Amino acid sequence: MFTGIIESLGKVESLQSVGGDVRLRIQTDLDMSDVHLGDSIATNGICLTVIEWGDNWYAADVSRESLNRTTLGNWKVGQRVNVEKAMLPTTRFGGHIVSGHVDGVGEITVVREDARSIYYEVTAPAELAKYLAEKGSVTVDGISLTINHLRGNILSLNLIPHTAERTNIGTWQVGSKVNLEVDVLARYIERLLLGDKAAEQKTESNISMAFLAENGFLK
């Protein structure tokens, strides 16, 4: 579990194809002294399991599921990535609940200066739109951010100078692909609303505006 508060700006040191999957090594200035085999480190929002590590690096294997669902399949050696170790019970909870399980890939469609901050618009996959809420939380490349406004599946964000200095957003430009994770509570609420229908083997959601109205969630 993570908070979406980035601890370090890491760098992809190597990418190696292993049996159809990928093994990668990340260079980082994180304090690795308390890291153990099997620990989780979020890398651009992807929860990765540490299989090897040293004073300033860690290695992880990446499954085909992660390659298919995230931007990792397009990463290059030397690329900057946002890094966060799993939270501790004593960690100050400055962001929101982040699982590191990427829901889909979005695209940066607008970048412009907005006073001292930077304004971005991100187009999310249409199927994720129902999980997004104005002034709600979303994770973009592992960064916990607040959604300013929503237009369908297009969300707008403002990032302050501190965030720009501590993360990889300086590499974002129009056309850049980013990992998106919706608020985990939204996913669980959807399953709860389905009730007994959740056991039905369907790939699409049964939640609709009519369903919500019928069950008293809309007036």
MOKA-V488687 format. One record per run of one state. SS is the DSSP state (H for helix, E for strand, - for the rest). FROM is the first residue (numbers start at 1). TO is the last residue. Records with the same first field share a line. If there is no record, write none. Layout:
# MOKA-V488687
SS = FROM-TO / FROM-TO
This chain:
# MOKA-V488687
- = 1-1 / 3-7 / 19-20 / 28-39 / 44-45 / 55-56 / 63-63 / 70-71 / 75-79 / 86-97 / 99-103 / 115-116 / 124-125 / 132-136 / 141-142 / 147-148 / 152-153 / 160-160 / 167-168 / 172-176 / 183-183 / 200-208 / 215-219
E = 2-2 / 8-18 / 21-27 / 40-43 / 46-54 / 57-62 / 80-85 / 98-98 / 104-114 / 117-123 / 137-140 / 143-146 / 149-151 / 154-159 / 177-182
H = 64-69 / 72-74 / 126-131 / 161-166 / 169-171 / 184-199 / 209-214
